[in-house]
Amino acid sequence: MNPAMLEKLREILPHITGYIYPNEIEVHWGLLIVVYPYITGIVAGAFILASLVKVFNVKEVQPLYRLALLTALAFLLVAPLSLVSHLGHPFRAYEIFLTPQTSSAMAMFGFVYAWYLMVVLLVEIWFDYRKDMIVWGQEEKGVMKHVHRVLSLFSKDTSEEALRFDNRALKVITIIGIPSAFLLHGYVGFIFGSIKANPWWSSVLMPIVFLFSAIVSGIALVILLYMFIYPMMGGKIDMKCVDKGMSFLFYAVIVDFSLEFVDFIHRIYQSEEEIKILGELVMNKIFFSLVIVQVLMGMLFPLGILSAIKIFRRFRESEELRKMLYFVSLILIQGGIFATRWNVVIGGQMFSKSFRGLTTYKMEFGGIEGLLYTLALLALPLVILAVFLKVLPPWKEFAKAPRETEA
Amino acid sequence: MKKPLQNMPESALRLVTVFAVFIVGTIVVVKFVIPPRFKDTKIQWADTVKTEVAKPVRYAGAVACTECHDEIVAEKKRGYHRDLSCETCHGPAMAHTEDPDNIKPSAPRDRKFCPVCHTFNPSRPRGFPMINPVAHNPMQACFTCHNPHDPKPPTVPRECSACHGEIARTLSVSHHVQLKCTTCHDVPSRHRVSPRVVKPTKPSSRDFCGKCHGQESPYKGSPKIDLATHGEKYVCWQCHYPHLPEAE
């Protein structure tokens, strides 16, 4: 064995408890695979938030609509990067399209992804921005004029009829988009839930739990971004919009929490042969990330804050206080959902299939599976989003040059 | 065909055009630009077969050995190593079959090879002969005591734990530690020589455990049950593990 691997093994071996098979010492799906469901979750969640405006006609969250779409696109572009980085051989990635393997859920990812990107997100964003892009293309000068003209596919028609068609198309695409968003993230949950050899993953509830945690993380991130970016661009946060968004988030967290609680009770009541080792896993190896970060800080604490805001008048009256409390709960919820992904992916590989022992996961710092690369990967969508915000400003009040500010 | 196109809103027309170009472009690229061997699994399979076939043949196969070494093969057929191929231990022998006089296959004559299978490892099947290579006759080559073509222990194991170590370790922490193996198992003497052909017995009736655990039992200090009502149709060891009865 090579010395580096031997050294790694020497570090891990003292942390192994009980009996495990030799091939279970190393956790093969590391941080990058944690990031993948986290990012796709945000994509699906952000899209669901956007659909609130178009399909369910929730007018209050209109300011979040375009931001949600752009966030979804920025994160969707990065989603496969973590997989490709983990697998290596990026130049072979296109082969999943050339030699489709319909019996493999993982191999179908390319098609689920392509459908969602091409048919749902890009088309919806295009229809929504079409009129604006035409206007920008006519008014602007320099590079941006051409960028907007190309992006609008040199479209020129801004007649009433054309705009009505845009609106109708948007509605249809959003209606197709909701099941597609469910498919995208439900699929990610299915990948884990369908692994019958792993009792921590194997559950029919998995796709649904994934979906609701996706909705939670997507809505939370878009509101967080709105609270950050909008004031930075010189606007005043629309508290009605944030209140409504947080209210949806509140219910999503409750549903998510209930689903996970049902899953938990179900496992305990069933008490199958794996229950002992899973109990040990939860109480020892992932106690901090599951009980403290995911459940207490990521769910119960924010739920407490949001309930307090709903119940006590003092919170409802002070905008500043509410903003601060929202901000804290949004950060906590984001951390909680990341911990959810961590607990599923890493937790599922920590116990032996012999149900008699536990291994441990040691995160690397450098290298492709390391912390540094992962942080870069998580920052990348924000960089892409910054570019999108520059090219496709989501808020009309800032879209025009400063000389015409409406505020 | 013209009319629907004219009636279509301009935006949709552009989008459809872009999609059509994209789809047609993809089809053209996939059909005509990408070479077939990149996308046709049949060609890929055929290529793999070609690559594999082109590799030099190094193994002669088990049958080739019987032609000259029939006595050893016959001996091996009777022993525990009957399922191993000659080349498992002697290495690839194709060259030897082609030039038997000058090229001789290797034979493991040190202590490194046999422990690959026979070092103690709890995941090996119960009863599989396992040793600790550090403590087991240090410095002696395995074949000085064991004939690899018909490997039998040179001396018959005295203790059951020599083969059933896992059970012995489990038993050592249980309340049944004081019981001898023969209290519950009848062990024919042939079991020591042919452990897989002649097997020890297990208690076949409920009364056997009842000797200590029945309500009328004179033996004190063991949990008592009413044999008439407790788990009526099962033999005790179908529910309780006798080597560690306190386990759930």
Boltz contact constraints between the chains, C-beta under 6 A:
constraints:
  - contact:
      token1: [A, 98]
      token2: [B, 39]
      max_distance: 6.0
  - contact:
      token1: [A, 99]
      token2: [B, 41]
      max_distance: 6.0
  - contact:
      token1: [A, 130]
      token2: [B, 11]
      max_distance: 6.0
  - contact:
      token1: [A, 153]
      token2: [B, 14]
      max_distance: 6.0
  - contact:
      token1: [A, 153]
      token2: [B, 18]
      max_distance: 6.0
  - contact:
      token1: [A, 155]
      token2: [B, 11]
      max_distance: 6.0
  - contact:
      token1: [A, 155]
      token2: [B, 14]
      max_distance: 6.0
  - contact:
      token1: [A, 157]
      token2: [B, 10]
      max_distance: 6.0
  - contact:
      token1: [A, 162]
      token2: [B, 9]
      max_distance: 6.0
  - contact:
      token1: [A, 162]
      token2: [B, 11]
      max_distance: 6.0
  - contact:
      token1: [A, 165]
      token2: [B, 9]
      max_distance: 6.0
